[in-house]
Amino acid sequence: MQRNSSRRSPWQDLFIHWQQMDWVLILLVIGLTFFGGVMIRSAELNQAVTDWTQHWIFGGIGLVIVLGLARIPYTNLLRWHWVTYGATNGLLLAVIALGSSAKGAQRWISIAGIQVQPSEFAKVGLIITLAAMLHHRPANTLPTFLRALAITIPPWLLVFKQPDLGTSLVFGAIALGMLYWANANPGWLLLLVSPLAAAILHSVSIPIWIFWSVLAGIVAWLTLPMRWVSAIVALGVNLSAGSIGPIIWGILKEYQRKRLIVFLNPEADQLGSGYHLIQSRIAIGAGELWGQGLNQGTQTQLNFIPEQHTDFIFSSIGEELGFVGGMCLLLTFFFLCWRLLKIARQAPDNFGSLLAIGVLSMISFQVIVNISMTIGVAPVTGIPLPWISYGRSALITNFVAIGLVESVANYRRRFS
């Protein structure tokens, strides 16, 4: 009897569930995680406690999560997005009630003996909720635009209260990126950030601050209803923003104020708040073109930068692998973001496209801010470098986000 050649093997049946996945994206994430473990090991080589094995272990768990999520149709999230939103805010409230404090912030809760940072997972919760809402109603109308902002504000406030300024900025980047992709008027986005920009410009240059305020008024006149009223309100808000600087300064915690001060003048507190930034810039500069070699960096191996394996891991990369190593890492992140954008453009519906753009906004913003702060062109905010910095909650969150995007890629032809 002739054997039926069309019959699939069990392995083929298993693989068919992942046949449309973006395997290049998976390989990029695996490579970054492996590289992160190598650099964490180098940063902790002369310390009693090391975390690089945990980084790889949780990376393996994250990879399993990605493969599992990729098999589940992402459209199932549409019916559960309000549950996801409620759970997100519930966990953030639990941090306030039951969380543990460290370094002046209350961000962690203990689950089964493991310290978990809910604000990290809240990023994905916000992406799912905004994607579901904007899937049904694009942000090209003012009511929908304001509704999206109203959804963003509660988790943003809860994270800001912890206080976690860095993660709250990531929330803002996610919202702006997704609103732009959902056809929000660019003028509305500019007006949204204009008061913060005006507050900063007021301390930099009065003429530029006045010009910016007038520009905001013109944008409001062109893009909002009740033109003259909107223009006057926008002008007044931006002119008033200069005077709210002291108020915002008073809201910030003492360590946050010090971070802003040392960003402008690190030498003002060389042995205190400015120490991290000064040593980070020395380390990156010492790497020159090719670096001093893996496990050979002077600043890294002599532990001049405290807790370098977390937020300041890029300084170790710059010192030991040099400008070339740093640029290779940046190109890898650029290629990863390009794959995310490609999936967003090929998604069969707005929900899938917005999920991918939300993840793209989250990852790209964190990469830009983290590297910028290590080289001294942005204030220290405590934002980790995705898949490179040590941090279990952040690592798993990034893998969950990629799993959602891989589900969009895996089902893009089946739903189209």
DAFENZI-V797462 format. One line per field, one symbol per residue. ss: DSSP state (2 for helix, 1 for strand, 0 for the rest). phi: phi as a letter, one per 40 degrees, with the letter a starting at -180 (. if undefined). psi: psi as a letter, one per 30 degrees, with the letter a starting at -180 (. if undefined). Layout:
ss: ???
phi: ???
psi: ???
//
This chain:
ss: 00000000022222222200002222222222222222222220000000022222222222222222222002222222222222222222222222011100111111100111022222222222222222220000022222222222222222220000222222222222222220000222222222222222222202222222222222222220002222222222222222222222222002222222222202222000002222222222222000000000022220000000000022222222222222222222222222222222220002222222222222222222222222000000000000000002222222222222222222000000
phi: .ccccccccdcccccccbcccccccccccccccccdcccccccbdbbcbbbcccdccccccccccdccccccdccccdcbcccccccccccccccccbcbbafgbbbbbcbfgbcbbcccccdcdcdcccccccccbdccbcdcdccccccccdcccccccccbccccccdcccccccccccgccdccccccccccccccccccacdcccccccccccccccbbcfdcccccccccccccccccdcccccccccccccccccccadccacbbcccdcccccccccccfcbgchdgbccccccfcbcfccbcbccccccccbgccccccccccccccccccccccccccacccccdccccdcccccccccccccccgbaccbgcccdgbccicccccdcccccccccccccbccccc
psi: kkkjffklleeeeefffgfgljfeeeeeeeeeeeeeeeeeeefgeglekkgeeeeeefeeeeeeeeeeeffkkffffefgeeeeeeeeeeeeeeeeeflkkkhgkjfklkjhgkkkjffeffeeeeeeeeeeefeejlggkeeeeeeeeeeeeeeeeeeefekieeeeeeeeeeeeeeeefggkkeeeeeeefeeeeeeefefekeeeeeeeeeeeeeeeeffllieeeeeeeeeeeeeffeffeeeeefeklefeeeeeefeeieffiegcffeeeeeeeeeeeffbeflfkkgfkeeefghfjkhffcfgffeeeeeffaeeeeeeeeeeeeeeeeeeeeeeffkfleeeeeeeeeeeeeeeeeeeeeeeefgggllkfgkljkfekkjeeeeeeeeeeeeeeeeeefgefef.
//
